[in-house]
Amino acid sequence: MKKKFLATCTVGIIIIPLTSLNTFAEENNQQPISSATSKTDLTLKSGSGENTKPIIPTDPVDPDPSTGNKGSLTIPYASNITFGENEIQAVDTDYLALNRAPYVQVNDVRGGASGWTLSASITSFKGTNGKELTGAQLSLSNGKIVAGSDGLVSPQQLANAYVLNSDKTAIMQAKPGQGAGAFALVFEGKEKENENVKLHVPRKNVEAQAYTAAITWDLSDAPM
């Protein structure tokens, strides 16, 4: 046997005189008795570069990458890259950096966004005895640009991989309209075996000693 279910509901309407609605509208559209205008203002100037913060978390291999640089367009942080202690091999060898995420950071707080160019060069690797590590090459690859905050217009990398030498190599560029704020170029890889930061060392003339080189990061105030 089929069952039927019934439901009831109530529909109501309230009718009020049209004159009441008109009176309500008139009362809520009254003109103010008096009005006044006040002002608020803010003056901005180019940043000093004081109290900057690193975008990238601290790396235990290089806990203090601060350069000490200050100014409205500057490089406040640049990682010191280390390859640690390694055994001499019988053949040409690629050594991997211990740093998990070495980086260089550019801060542009000049106001506006007129652009800039970041370049890098490196000296020869020299041993404690003053002899050069002939043919050694430092390469950086698969970099990633990280912005200091959301909504910023990022600069651009100029290549996917770089082999540094004594000549300046353009690394990152901000065209007009880009690069205002804080940006870090990070070469992140595996901790203690960063495959994106390599030092190629030919077997010839290698000696058992410590070798060091200096990377110079140059920042110009205009795109290339």
Residue frames as a rotation matrix with the C-alpha (Angstrom) as fourth column:
MET 1
0.588 0.809 0.000 0.00
0.809 -0.588 0.000 0.00
0.000 0.000 -1.000 0.00
LYS 2
-0.222 -0.663 0.715 1.44
0.616 -0.664 -0.424 3.36
0.756 0.346 0.555 -0.95
LYS 3
0.133 0.201 -0.970 1.94
0.922 -0.384 0.047 5.88
-0.363 -0.901 -0.237 1.78
LYS 4
0.244 0.005 0.970 1.45
0.558 -0.818 -0.136 9.58
0.793 0.575 -0.203 1.29
PHE 5
-0.249 -0.379 -0.891 3.19
0.932 -0.345 -0.114 12.20
-0.265 -0.859 0.439 3.35
LEU 6
0.501 0.491 0.712 1.75
0.631 -0.771 0.088 15.67
0.592 0.406 -0.696 3.58
ALA 7
-0.458 -0.625 -0.632 3.45
0.871 -0.459 -0.178 18.80
-0.179 -0.632 0.754 4.77
THR 8
0.647 0.685 0.333 2.07
0.718 -0.695 0.035 22.20
0.256 0.217 -0.942 5.33
CYS 9
-0.587 -0.777 -0.229 3.71
0.810 -0.570 -0.141 25.58
-0.021 -0.268 0.963 5.49
THR 10
0.463 0.729 -0.503 2.51
0.721 -0.641 -0.265 29.05
-0.516 -0.240 -0.823 6.17
VAL 11
-0.457 -0.519 0.722 3.01
0.824 -0.553 0.124 31.95
0.335 0.651 0.681 3.82
GLY 12
0.336 0.582 -0.740 2.46
0.813 -0.577 -0.085 35.39
-0.476 -0.573 -0.667 5.25
ILE 13
-0.358 -0.400 0.844 2.60
0.741 -0.671 -0.003 38.90
0.568 0.624 0.537 3.99
ILE 14
-0.044 0.303 -0.952 2.39
0.775 -0.591 -0.224 42.22
-0.630 -0.748 -0.209 5.77
ILE 15
-0.003 0.152 0.988 1.03
0.826 -0.556 0.088 45.18
0.563 0.817 -0.124 3.94
ILE 16
-0.193 -0.066 -0.979 1.86
0.732 -0.674 -0.099 48.67
-0.654 -0.735 0.178 5.14
PRO 17
0.814 0.559 -0.154 0.76
0.338 -0.673 -0.657 51.96
-0.472 0.483 -0.738 3.71
LEU 18
0.398 -0.652 0.645 2.94
0.816 -0.070 -0.574 53.41
0.419 0.755 0.504 0.96
THR 19
0.682 -0.101 0.724 3.23
-0.200 -0.978 0.052 56.62
0.703 -0.180 -0.688 2.90
SER 20
0.901 -0.366 0.233 5.13
-0.167 0.202 0.965 54.81
-0.400 -0.908 0.121 5.67
LEU 21
0.431 -0.761 0.485 7.80
0.851 0.522 0.062 53.62
-0.300 0.386 0.872 3.21
ASN 22
0.393 -0.243 0.887 8.19
0.531 -0.728 -0.435 57.08
0.751 0.641 -0.156 1.75
THR 23
0.875 -0.029 0.483 8.61
-0.372 -0.680 0.632 58.61
0.310 -0.733 -0.606 5.19
PHE 24
0.759 -0.614 0.217 11.32
0.247 0.580 0.777 56.02
-0.603 -0.536 0.591 6.10
ALA 25
0.301 -0.646 0.701 13.25
0.948 0.126 -0.291 56.74
0.100 0.753 0.651 2.90
GLU 26
0.565 -0.034 0.824 13.10
0.154 -0.977 -0.146 60.47
0.811 0.210 -0.547 3.42
GLU 27
0.947 -0.173 0.270 14.39
-0.308 -0.258 0.916 60.19
-0.089 -0.951 -0.297 6.99
ASN 28
0.520 -0.778 0.352 17.40
0.429 0.595 0.680 58.12
-0.738 -0.202 0.644 5.87
ASN 29
0.079 -0.477 0.875 18.33
0.975 -0.146 -0.167 60.44
0.208 0.867 0.454 2.99
GLN 30
0.923 0.263 -0.282 18.52
0.341 -0.898 0.279 63.64
-0.179 -0.353 -0.918 4.95
GLN 31
0.426 -0.788 0.444 21.33
0.223 -0.384 -0.896 66.02
0.877 0.481 0.012 4.05
PRO 32
-0.084 -0.516 -0.853 23.99
0.975 0.135 -0.178 66.56
0.207 -0.846 0.491 6.75
ILE 33
0.869 0.375 -0.324 23.75
0.463 -0.848 0.260 69.73
-0.178 -0.376 -0.910 8.74
SER 34
0.623 -0.741 -0.250 27.52
-0.711 -0.670 0.213 70.26
-0.325 0.045 -0.945 8.40
SER 35
0.896 -0.422 0.138 30.51
0.444 0.843 -0.303 68.58
0.011 0.333 0.943 6.68
ALA 36
0.618 -0.773 -0.145 34.28
-0.670 -0.614 0.419 68.98
-0.413 -0.161 -0.897 6.82
THR 37
0.853 -0.431 -0.293 37.38
0.071 0.653 -0.754 67.54
0.516 0.623 0.588 5.11
SER 38
0.631 -0.737 0.243 40.56
-0.508 -0.155 0.847 66.48
-0.587 -0.658 -0.472 6.87
LYS 39
0.555 -0.521 -0.648 43.82
-0.645 0.222 -0.731 65.15
0.525 0.824 -0.213 5.39
THR 40
0.775 -0.461 0.432 46.21
-0.053 0.634 0.772 62.30
-0.630 -0.621 0.467 6.07
ASP 41
0.719 -0.564 -0.405 49.75
-0.619 -0.257 -0.742 62.10
0.315 0.785 -0.534 4.71
LEU 42
0.731 -0.594 0.335 52.87
0.272 0.705 0.655 59.95
-0.625 -0.388 0.677 4.51
THR 43
0.638 -0.616 -0.462 56.33
-0.770 -0.503 -0.393 60.85
0.010 0.606 -0.795 3.23
LEU 44
0.861 -0.366 0.352 58.62
0.314 0.929 0.196 58.09
-0.399 -0.058 0.915 1.96
LYS 45
0.483 -0.784 -0.390 62.34
-0.861 -0.505 -0.051 58.29
-0.157 0.361 -0.919 1.24
SER 46
0.315 -0.449 -0.836 64.91
-0.416 0.726 -0.547 55.83
0.853 0.520 0.042 -0.06
GLY 47
0.980 0.107 -0.167 65.78
0.079 0.562 0.823 53.13
0.182 -0.820 0.542 2.47
SER 48
0.481 -0.837 0.262 69.04
-0.875 -0.437 0.210 53.17
-0.061 -0.331 -0.942 4.41
GLY 49
0.209 -0.376 -0.903 69.63
-0.334 0.840 -0.427 49.42
0.919 0.391 0.050 4.23
GLU 50
-0.671 -0.388 0.631 69.73
-0.703 0.065 -0.708 49.20
0.234 -0.919 -0.316 8.02
ASN 51
-0.388 0.522 0.760 68.13
-0.602 0.481 -0.637 46.29
-0.698 -0.705 0.128 9.87
THR 52
0.003 0.342 -0.940 67.87
-0.924 0.360 0.128 44.05
0.383 0.868 0.318 6.81
LYS 53
0.155 0.115 0.981 66.98
-0.619 0.785 0.006 40.39
-0.770 -0.609 0.192 7.27
PRO 54
-0.860 -0.475 -0.186 68.07
-0.449 0.532 0.718 37.35
-0.242 0.701 -0.671 5.26
ILE 55
0.083 0.901 -0.425 65.37
-0.983 0.144 0.113 35.74
0.163 0.409 0.898 3.12
ILE 56
0.240 -0.089 -0.967 66.96
-0.250 0.956 -0.150 32.28
0.938 0.278 0.207 3.33
PRO 57
0.980 0.162 0.118 67.12
-0.157 0.256 0.954 30.36
0.124 -0.953 0.277 6.64
THR 58
0.336 -0.907 0.255 70.46
-0.903 -0.233 0.361 30.03
-0.268 -0.351 -0.897 8.40
ASP 59
0.727 -0.246 -0.641 72.81
-0.182 0.831 -0.525 27.40
0.662 0.499 0.559 6.96
PRO 60
0.929 -0.365 0.063 74.95
0.020 0.221 0.975 25.68
-0.370 -0.904 0.212 9.63
VAL 61
0.340 -0.843 0.417 77.84
0.940 0.320 -0.121 25.53
-0.032 0.433 0.901 7.15
ASP 62
-0.696 -0.490 0.525 77.81
0.517 -0.849 -0.107 29.34
0.498 0.197 0.845 6.88
PRO 63
-0.071 0.771 -0.633 75.75
0.996 0.015 -0.093 30.74
-0.062 -0.637 -0.769 9.77
ASP 64
0.310 0.156 -0.938 76.62
0.311 -0.949 -0.055 34.39
-0.899 -0.274 -0.342 9.08
PRO 65
-0.053 -0.307 0.950 76.56
0.990 0.111 0.091 35.29
-0.134 0.945 0.298 5.37
SER 66
0.826 0.414 -0.382 76.21
0.405 -0.908 -0.108 39.02
-0.391 -0.065 -0.918 6.13
THR 67
0.226 -0.740 0.633 78.41
0.850 -0.168 -0.500 41.27
0.476 0.651 0.591 3.97
GLY 68
-0.245 -0.250 -0.937 78.00
0.776 -0.629 -0.035 44.36
-0.581 -0.736 0.348 6.15
ASN 69
-0.873 -0.066 0.484 76.86
0.412 -0.633 0.656 46.34
0.262 0.771 0.580 3.11
LYS 70
-0.175 0.834 -0.523 74.21
0.632 -0.313 -0.709 49.01
-0.755 -0.455 -0.472 3.64
GLY 71
-0.890 -0.080 -0.450 72.36
-0.229 -0.774 0.590 51.36
-0.396 0.628 0.670 1.33
SER 72
0.009 0.982 -0.187 69.20
-0.687 -0.130 -0.715 51.68
-0.727 0.135 0.674 -0.72
LEU 73
0.845 0.129 -0.518 70.55
-0.474 0.630 -0.615 49.30
0.247 0.766 0.594 -3.40
THR 74
-0.067 -0.905 0.420 72.90
-0.998 0.060 -0.030 46.73
0.002 -0.421 -0.907 -1.95
ILE 75
0.166 -0.012 -0.986 74.02
-0.153 0.987 -0.037 43.13
0.974 0.157 0.162 -1.46
PRO 76
0.321 -0.010 0.947 73.45
-0.908 -0.289 0.305 42.52
0.270 -0.957 -0.102 2.28
TYR 77
0.379 -0.144 0.914 74.09
-0.468 0.823 0.323 38.75
-0.799 -0.550 0.244 2.20
ALA 78
0.468 -0.281 -0.838 76.34
-0.754 0.369 -0.544 36.45
0.462 0.886 -0.040 0.15
SER 79
0.967 0.009 0.255 77.19
-0.160 0.798 0.581 32.92
-0.198 -0.603 0.773 1.25
ASN 80
-0.095 -0.994 -0.051 80.72
-0.976 0.083 0.200 31.70
-0.195 0.069 -0.978 1.80
ILE 81
0.797 0.417 -0.436 80.95
-0.548 0.803 -0.234 28.40
0.252 0.426 0.869 -0.07
THR 82
-0.124 -0.859 0.497 83.01
-0.920 0.286 0.266 25.54
-0.371 -0.424 -0.826 1.31
PHE 83
0.424 0.171 -0.889 83.92
-0.638 0.754 -0.159 22.17
0.643 0.635 0.429 -0.17
GLY 84
0.881 -0.002 0.474 85.50
-0.419 0.464 0.781 20.85
-0.222 -0.886 0.408 3.00
GLU 85
-0.170 -0.966 0.193 88.40
-0.818 0.247 0.520 18.42
-0.550 -0.069 -0.832 3.22
ASN 86
0.875 0.472 -0.110 88.71
-0.431 0.655 -0.620 15.88
-0.220 0.590 0.777 0.41
GLU 87
0.216 -0.800 0.560 91.19
0.202 0.598 0.776 13.25
-0.955 -0.054 0.291 -0.72
ILE 88
-0.221 -0.393 -0.892 93.23
-0.831 -0.403 0.383 13.79
-0.510 0.826 -0.238 -3.86
GLN 89
0.654 0.527 0.542 91.95
-0.121 0.781 -0.613 11.59
-0.746 0.335 0.575 -6.67
ALA 90
-0.266 -0.800 0.537 93.82
0.420 0.406 0.812 9.95
-0.868 0.442 0.228 -9.53
VAL 91
-0.392 0.239 0.889 91.67
0.897 -0.115 0.426 11.68
0.204 0.964 -0.169 -12.17
ASP 92
-0.821 0.235 0.520 89.98
-0.170 -0.971 0.171 15.05
0.544 0.052 0.837 -12.73
THR 93
-0.585 0.567 -0.581 87.31
0.803 0.508 -0.313 15.43
0.118 -0.649 -0.752 -10.04
ASP 94
-0.211 0.623 0.754 84.16
-0.096 -0.780 0.618 17.44
0.973 0.058 0.224 -9.35
TYR 95
-0.852 -0.060 -0.519 83.82
0.504 0.172 -0.847 18.31
0.140 -0.983 -0.116 -5.67
LEU 96
0.027 0.962 0.273 80.36
0.540 -0.244 0.806 19.20
0.841 0.126 -0.526 -4.29
ALA 97
-0.465 -0.180 0.867 79.70
-0.410 -0.824 -0.391 22.06
0.785 -0.537 0.309 -1.87
LEU 98
-0.822 0.161 -0.546 78.80
0.535 0.547 -0.644 21.31
0.194 -0.822 -0.536 1.74
ASN 99
-0.812 0.545 -0.208 76.35
-0.387 -0.770 -0.508 24.24
-0.437 -0.332 0.836 1.80
ARG 100
-0.425 0.748 0.509 72.76
0.689 0.632 -0.354 23.10
-0.587 0.200 -0.785 1.27
ALA 101
0.520 0.707 0.479 71.48
0.854 -0.433 -0.288 26.46
0.004 0.559 -0.829 0.00
PRO 102
-0.503 -0.718 -0.481 74.17
0.652 -0.681 0.334 29.05
-0.567 -0.145 0.811 -0.71
TYR 103
0.443 0.755 0.484 72.73
0.896 -0.386 -0.219 32.32
0.021 0.531 -0.847 -1.95
VAL 104
-0.857 -0.516 -0.003 73.25
0.516 -0.857 -0.018 35.97
0.007 -0.017 1.000 -2.75
GLN 105
0.137 0.954 -0.266 70.63
0.949 -0.203 -0.241 38.55
-0.284 -0.219 -0.933 -1.76
VAL 106
-0.790 -0.264 0.553 69.86
0.457 -0.855 0.246 41.91
0.408 0.447 0.796 -3.37
ASN 107
-0.032 0.768 -0.640 67.82
0.860 -0.305 -0.408 44.60
-0.509 -0.564 -0.651 -1.61
ASP 108
-0.739 -0.099 0.667 66.39
0.500 -0.744 0.444 47.51
0.452 0.661 0.599 -3.63
VAL 109
0.112 0.763 -0.636 64.63
0.961 -0.247 -0.126 50.08
-0.254 -0.597 -0.761 -1.45
ARG 110
-0.868 -0.495 0.035 65.35
0.479 -0.815 0.326 53.15
-0.133 0.300 0.945 -3.58
GLY 111
-0.069 0.891 -0.449 61.71
-0.071 -0.454 -0.888 53.70
-0.995 -0.029 0.094 -4.43
GLY 112
0.407 0.240 -0.881 60.28
-0.889 -0.116 -0.442 52.97
-0.208 0.964 0.167 -7.84
ALA 113
0.484 -0.281 0.829 61.73
0.169 0.959 0.226 50.11
-0.859 0.030 0.512 -9.86
SER 114
0.597 -0.295 -0.746 64.38
-0.722 -0.603 -0.339 51.37
-0.350 0.741 -0.573 -12.26
GLY 115
0.935 -0.169 -0.313 66.21
-0.028 0.843 -0.538 48.04
0.354 0.511 0.783 -12.49
TRP 116
0.359 -0.874 0.326 69.65
-0.837 -0.147 0.527 46.65
-0.413 -0.462 -0.785 -11.68
THR 117
0.658 -0.237 -0.714 72.16
-0.339 0.754 -0.563 43.97
0.672 0.613 0.416 -12.72
LEU 118
0.634 -0.464 0.619 74.06
-0.558 0.279 0.781 41.49
-0.535 -0.841 -0.082 -10.53
SER 119
0.609 -0.533 -0.587 77.36
-0.428 0.403 -0.809 40.08
0.668 0.744 0.017 -11.82
ALA 120
0.852 -0.364 0.376 79.96
-0.203 0.432 0.879 37.72
-0.482 -0.825 0.295 -10.38
SER 121
0.483 -0.780 -0.398 83.64
-0.462 0.159 -0.872 36.99
0.744 0.605 -0.283 -10.87
ILE 122
0.982 -0.178 0.054 86.17
0.057 0.566 0.822 34.82
-0.177 -0.805 0.566 -9.05
THR 123
0.293 -0.951 -0.094 89.90
-0.947 -0.303 0.108 34.88
-0.131 0.057 -0.990 -8.41
SER 124
0.033 -0.388 -0.921 92.17
-0.403 0.838 -0.368 31.91
0.915 0.383 -0.128 -8.98
PHE 125
0.983 0.178 -0.039 92.26
-0.055 0.492 0.869 29.26
0.174 -0.852 0.493 -6.25
LYS 126
0.120 -0.988 0.098 95.58
-0.495 -0.145 -0.857 29.59
0.861 0.054 -0.506 -4.45
GLY 127
0.463 -0.029 -0.886 97.14
0.535 0.806 0.253 27.29
0.706 -0.591 0.389 -1.89
THR 128
0.954 -0.125 -0.272 98.70
0.200 -0.413 0.889 28.16
-0.223 -0.902 -0.369 1.43
ASN 129
0.039 -0.996 0.074 102.08
0.670 0.081 0.738 28.00
-0.741 0.021 0.671 -0.34
GLY 130
-0.109 -0.013 -0.994 100.92
-0.341 -0.939 0.050 30.61
-0.934 0.344 0.098 -2.87
LYS 131
-0.960 -0.272 0.063 100.67
-0.052 0.397 0.916 28.22
-0.274 0.877 -0.395 -5.80
GLU 132
-0.316 0.872 -0.373 97.63
-0.928 -0.365 -0.068 28.35
-0.196 0.325 0.925 -8.06
LEU 133
-0.289 0.361 0.887 95.23
0.088 0.932 -0.351 25.43
-0.953 -0.023 -0.301 -8.50
THR 134
-0.796 -0.174 -0.580 95.49
-0.485 -0.389 0.783 25.51
-0.362 0.904 0.225 -12.27
GLY 135
-0.809 0.481 -0.338 92.28
-0.153 0.382 0.911 24.92
0.567 0.789 -0.236 -14.22
ALA 136
-0.742 0.580 -0.337 89.93
0.605 0.362 -0.709 24.83
-0.289 -0.730 -0.620 -11.21
GLN 137
-0.772 0.555 0.311 86.41
-0.127 -0.614 0.779 25.99
0.623 0.562 0.544 -12.14
LEU 138
-0.812 0.579 -0.070 83.48
0.134 0.069 -0.989 26.89
-0.568 -0.812 -0.134 -9.88
SER 139
-0.796 0.602 0.070 80.05
0.031 -0.075 0.997 26.29
0.605 0.795 0.041 -11.42
LEU 140
-0.741 0.671 0.038 76.59
-0.207 -0.174 -0.963 27.29
-0.639 -0.721 0.268 -10.18
SER 141
-0.872 0.449 -0.197 73.43
-0.098 0.235 0.967 25.77
0.480 0.862 -0.161 -11.66
ASN 142
-0.241 0.908 -0.343 69.65
0.613 0.416 0.672 25.44
0.753 -0.049 -0.657 -11.23
GLY 143
-0.982 -0.147 -0.119 69.29
0.188 -0.659 -0.728 28.63
0.029 -0.737 0.675 -9.24
LYS 144
-0.041 0.999 -0.018 65.95
0.899 0.045 0.436 29.76
0.436 0.002 -0.900 -7.86
ILE 145
-0.736 -0.140 0.662 64.87
-0.022 -0.973 -0.230 33.35
0.676 -0.184 0.713 -7.15
VAL 146
-0.153 0.651 -0.743 63.07
0.955 0.292 0.059 33.81
0.256 -0.700 -0.666 -3.83
ALA 147
-0.140 0.204 0.969 61.22
0.072 -0.974 0.215 37.05
0.988 0.100 0.121 -3.05
GLY 148
-0.946 -0.324 -0.026 61.16
0.072 -0.130 -0.989 38.56
0.318 -0.937 0.146 0.42
SER 149
-0.559 0.829 -0.008 57.40
-0.153 -0.112 -0.982 39.06
-0.815 -0.547 0.189 0.36
ASP 150
-0.170 0.605 0.778 54.36
0.831 0.513 -0.217 38.30
-0.530 0.609 -0.590 -1.76
GLY 151
0.741 0.670 -0.044 53.35
0.509 -0.602 -0.615 40.48
-0.439 0.434 -0.787 -4.68
LEU 152
0.147 -0.762 -0.631 56.84
-0.330 -0.639 0.695 41.60
-0.932 0.106 -0.346 -5.70
VAL 153
0.962 0.079 -0.263 57.86
-0.273 0.183 -0.944 41.60
-0.027 0.980 0.197 -9.37
SER 154
0.596 -0.749 0.291 60.92
0.246 0.514 0.822 39.35
-0.765 -0.418 0.490 -9.47
PRO 155
0.064 -0.685 -0.726 64.10
-0.868 -0.397 0.297 39.90
-0.492 0.611 -0.620 -11.46
GLN 156
0.935 0.240 -0.262 65.28
-0.350 0.747 -0.566 37.32
0.060 0.620 0.782 -13.98
GLN 157
0.246 -0.864 0.439 68.13
0.079 0.469 0.880 34.84
-0.966 -0.182 0.183 -14.08
LEU 158
0.311 -0.198 -0.929 70.23
-0.860 -0.475 -0.187 35.23
-0.404 0.857 -0.318 -17.20
ALA 159
-0.260 -0.346 -0.902 71.14
-0.679 0.729 -0.084 31.53
0.687 0.590 -0.424 -17.53
ASN 160
0.824 0.551 -0.136 70.46
-0.329 0.660 0.675 28.16
0.462 -0.511 0.725 -15.95
ALA 161
0.710 -0.668 -0.223 74.14
0.674 0.552 0.491 27.51
-0.205 -0.499 0.842 -15.24
TYR 162
0.867 -0.480 0.136 77.23
-0.427 -0.854 -0.297 29.67
0.259 0.199 -0.945 -14.76
VAL 163
0.488 -0.830 -0.271 80.95
0.857 0.515 -0.033 28.91
0.167 -0.216 0.962 -14.77
LEU 164
0.967 -0.076 -0.241 82.69
0.018 -0.930 0.366 31.72
-0.252 -0.359 -0.899 -12.91
ASN 165
0.245 -0.939 0.240 86.03
0.933 0.161 -0.323 33.14
0.264 0.303 0.916 -13.99
SER 166
-0.504 -0.568 -0.651 88.03
0.752 -0.659 -0.007 36.35
-0.424 -0.493 0.759 -13.61
ASP 167
-0.904 0.278 0.325 85.72
0.018 -0.735 0.678 38.23
0.427 0.619 0.659 -15.97
LYS 168
-0.656 0.736 0.167 82.38
-0.515 -0.274 -0.812 39.54
-0.552 -0.619 0.559 -14.74
THR 169
-0.870 0.493 -0.030 79.50
0.340 0.642 0.688 37.21
0.358 0.588 -0.725 -15.57
ALA 170
-0.544 0.763 0.350 75.99
-0.783 -0.611 0.115 38.71
0.302 -0.211 0.930 -15.48
ILE 171
-0.987 0.117 -0.112 73.92
0.154 0.893 -0.423 36.48
0.050 -0.434 -0.899 -13.20
MET 172
-0.169 0.961 -0.219 70.61
0.950 0.099 -0.296 38.21
-0.263 -0.258 -0.930 -12.43
GLN 173
-0.947 -0.142 0.289 68.87
0.252 -0.885 0.392 41.23
0.200 0.444 0.874 -13.91
ALA 174
-0.120 0.922 -0.368 65.92
0.716 -0.176 -0.676 43.42
-0.688 -0.345 -0.639 -13.00
LYS 175
-0.574 0.043 0.818 64.46
0.694 -0.504 0.513 45.33
0.435 0.862 0.259 -15.91
PRO 176
-0.891 0.311 0.330 62.49
-0.399 -0.885 -0.242 48.56
0.217 -0.347 0.912 -15.30
GLY 177
0.128 0.990 0.059 59.41
-0.838 0.076 0.540 47.61
0.530 -0.119 0.840 -13.30
GLN 178
0.664 0.025 -0.747 61.16
0.183 0.963 0.196 44.62
0.725 -0.267 0.635 -11.69
GLY 179
-0.051 -0.884 -0.464 63.38
0.624 0.335 -0.706 43.94
0.780 -0.326 0.534 -8.69
ALA 180
-0.252 0.011 0.968 62.04
-0.561 -0.817 -0.137 46.42
0.789 -0.577 0.211 -6.13
GLY 181
0.820 0.465 0.333 62.21
-0.535 0.416 0.736 44.82
0.204 -0.782 0.590 -2.68
ALA 182
-0.087 -0.839 0.538 64.38
-0.867 0.330 0.374 41.94
-0.491 -0.434 -0.756 -1.46
PHE 183
0.850 0.307 -0.429 65.35
-0.503 0.717 -0.482 38.94
0.159 0.625 0.764 -3.60
ALA 184
0.041 -0.834 0.550 67.70
-0.648 0.397 0.650 36.00
-0.761 -0.383 -0.524 -3.08
LEU 185
0.437 -0.041 -0.898 69.19
-0.764 0.510 -0.395 33.81
0.475 0.859 0.192 -5.79
VAL 186
0.250 -0.214 0.944 69.58
-0.769 0.549 0.328 30.38
-0.589 -0.808 -0.027 -4.20
PHE 187
-0.071 -0.329 -0.942 71.51
-0.765 0.624 -0.160 27.36
0.640 0.709 -0.296 -5.51
GLU 188
0.130 0.269 0.954 69.90
-0.931 0.365 0.024 24.72
-0.342 -0.891 0.298 -3.33
GLY 189
0.018 -0.141 -0.990 70.80
-0.563 0.817 -0.127 21.05
0.826 0.559 -0.065 -3.33
LYS 190
0.666 0.191 -0.721 71.53
0.332 0.790 0.516 18.13
0.668 -0.583 0.462 -1.05
GLU 191
0.843 -0.342 0.415 73.09
-0.538 -0.526 0.659 18.96
-0.006 -0.778 -0.628 2.29
LYS 192
0.256 -0.894 0.368 76.86
-0.396 0.250 0.883 18.27
-0.882 -0.372 -0.290 2.30
GLU 193
-0.569 -0.401 0.719 76.62
0.509 0.515 0.690 17.14
-0.646 0.758 -0.089 -1.35
ASN 194
0.298 0.712 -0.636 75.14
-0.082 -0.645 -0.760 20.07
-0.951 0.278 -0.134 -3.25
GLU 195
-0.082 -0.295 0.952 75.16
0.808 0.540 0.237 18.95
-0.584 0.788 0.194 -6.86
ASN 196
0.737 0.435 0.517 74.28
0.660 -0.628 -0.412 22.49
0.145 0.645 -0.751 -8.02
VAL 197
0.806 -0.586 0.085 77.51
-0.592 -0.790 0.159 24.01
-0.026 -0.178 -0.984 -6.68
LYS 198
0.866 -0.472 0.166 80.57
0.484 0.874 -0.040 22.22
-0.126 0.115 0.985 -8.05
LEU 199
0.474 -0.821 -0.320 84.30
-0.715 -0.570 0.404 22.78
-0.514 0.037 -0.857 -8.09
HIS 200
0.983 -0.182 0.009 86.01
0.142 0.732 -0.666 21.05
0.114 0.656 0.746 -11.00
VAL 201
0.480 -0.873 0.088 89.65
-0.654 -0.289 0.699 20.28
-0.585 -0.393 -0.709 -10.21
PRO 202
0.694 -0.344 -0.633 92.01
-0.437 0.498 -0.749 18.86
0.572 0.796 0.195 -12.86
ARG 203
0.914 -0.346 -0.213 94.39
0.404 0.718 0.567 16.22
-0.043 -0.604 0.796 -11.52
LYS 204
0.232 -0.901 0.367 97.48
0.705 -0.105 -0.701 17.99
0.670 0.421 0.611 -12.89
ASN 205
-0.486 -0.654 0.579 99.56
0.108 -0.703 -0.703 19.97
0.867 -0.279 0.412 -10.37
VAL 206
0.638 0.732 0.240 97.30
-0.215 -0.130 0.968 19.24
0.739 -0.669 0.074 -7.37
GLU 207
-0.576 -0.814 -0.074 99.05
-0.089 0.153 -0.984 19.44
0.812 -0.561 -0.161 -4.00
ALA 208
0.075 0.572 -0.817 97.93
0.813 0.440 0.382 18.43
0.578 -0.693 -0.432 -0.52
GLN 209
-0.904 -0.289 -0.314 97.05
0.418 -0.749 -0.514 21.80
-0.087 -0.596 0.798 1.01
ALA 210
0.066 0.940 -0.336 94.14
0.678 -0.289 -0.676 24.22
-0.732 -0.183 -0.656 1.52
TYR 211
-0.778 -0.210 0.592 93.09
0.605 -0.503 0.617 26.34
0.168 0.838 0.519 -1.45
THR 212
-0.051 0.782 -0.621 90.98
0.601 -0.473 -0.645 29.49
-0.798 -0.406 -0.445 -1.36
ALA 213
-0.692 -0.044 0.721 89.45
0.640 -0.500 0.583 31.91
0.335 0.865 0.375 -3.86
ALA 214
-0.649 0.475 -0.595 87.31
0.160 -0.679 -0.717 35.05
-0.744 -0.560 0.364 -3.57
ILE 215
-0.258 0.678 0.688 83.98
0.954 0.067 0.291 35.52
0.151 0.732 -0.664 -5.34
THR 216
-0.889 0.005 -0.458 83.13
0.099 -0.975 -0.201 39.15
-0.448 -0.224 0.866 -6.07
TRP 217
-0.078 0.935 0.346 79.47
0.985 0.126 -0.117 40.07
-0.153 0.331 -0.931 -6.53
ASP 218
-0.949 -0.256 -0.182 78.96
0.214 -0.951 0.221 43.38
-0.230 0.171 0.958 -8.35
LEU 219
0.009 1.000 0.027 75.64
0.911 0.003 -0.413 45.23
-0.413 0.028 -0.910 -8.38
SER 220
-0.948 -0.261 0.184 75.02
0.318 -0.829 0.460 48.03
0.033 0.494 0.869 -10.87
ASP 221
-0.561 0.742 -0.366 72.07
0.075 -0.395 -0.916 50.40
-0.824 -0.541 0.166 -10.69
ALA 222
0.051 0.596 -0.801 70.71
-0.900 -0.321 -0.296 49.70
-0.434 0.736 0.520 -14.16
PRO 223
0.679 0.198 0.707 69.81
0.065 0.943 -0.327 46.69
-0.732 0.268 0.627 -16.33
MET 224
-0.342 -0.865 0.366 72.25
0.442 0.196 0.875 45.62
-0.829 0.462 0.315 -19.03
